Amino acid sequence: MPQAAPLTTASLPDGIEIFRAGRHLDDAGVAHHFSEADLAGMAASYSPALREAPLTVGHPADNLPAYGWVKSVGRNAAGVLTISPHNVEPQFAEMVAS
């Protein structure tokens, strides 16, 4: 009996910067301020066991398609929110690299 082909995944580096403290505009043009403490709380409260965040292009309403997943959220030395991705589709990793 033939076996299914193994799932092929690629890797992206840990520590991808995704969000900085400061003033941000939402889709409706409303300004929101995010402090260093807000970012620290975001990093501390991320739980992939509760709900793993998908890697998407843009901000699709339904979070689809997912091209990979966020393993963890942290902050770098500059205080910027970062992610460590996993189970990344090779085409997405190539797109990000280019």
N, C-alpha and C positions, 0 to 999 in steps of 0.2 A: 504494500500500500504506500503511495507516495506521501512524503511528509511536506507540511507547509514550509515555505521559505521562512527563514528566521527574520524577525523584525530588524531592519537596518536603521541604526540611529547614528547621528554624528554628535560631535561635542562643540560647545561654545565655551569660552573661558568663564571662570567664576569672576564675580566682581563687576558685572556689567552695570554701568550707571544708568538709573532709570528716572530719578526724581531728585530735585534740589529744594531746599527750604526757600521760601520767598513767596512772591505774589504770582498767582497763576490764574488764567482766565478759563472758565468752563465753556462748553459749546454754545451757551446762550450769551456769552460775553460778560458774565458776572465774575468779578474778581474775588479770589479767595486767598487768604494768607496761611501758609504752612510754616510753622516754627521748627527749630531744631528738635524741640521736645516732641512735636507731632511726628517727625520722621523717626525718632527713637521709639516712639510708641508703635508706629507701623511695623518697624523691624521686629520689635519684641513680640508683637501679637500675631505675626504670620504663622499659621499652622497648616501645612499641607495635609495633615491628617483630617483637619476639619473641612477644608476646601482648597484643593491645589489650584493655583492660578495658571491659566493657559498662556502660552506664548502666541500672540496674534500679530497681525499687521494692522496698525491703526487701533481704533477702539470700537470694534463691531458690537452692536447691541446684544447679540447672542453669544459673544466670545468664541465664535467659530469662523473659520476653521482654526483648530489648535495645531501649531507646528512643533510643540514641545511643551514642557511644563517647568514651573518654578519650584526648585528643590528647597531653596532657602532665600530669605531676605535679610540683608544686613546693612551696615554703613561703613564707608571707607574712612581713611584718615581725614579727608576733607569734610566729612559729615554727610556726604551724598548717599542717598538710598541706593543699594545695589542688589542684584539678584545672582543666584547660582542656578543655571538652567540644567535640565536633564531630559532624556528621551527626546532629543531634538531630531527632526527630520532633516536628512542630508541637504535637500534643496534649500531649506530655510537657512541652515548654517552657511551654505555657500553664498546665499543672498546677503546675509549679514556681513560675512567676511569681505564681500566686494563692495 
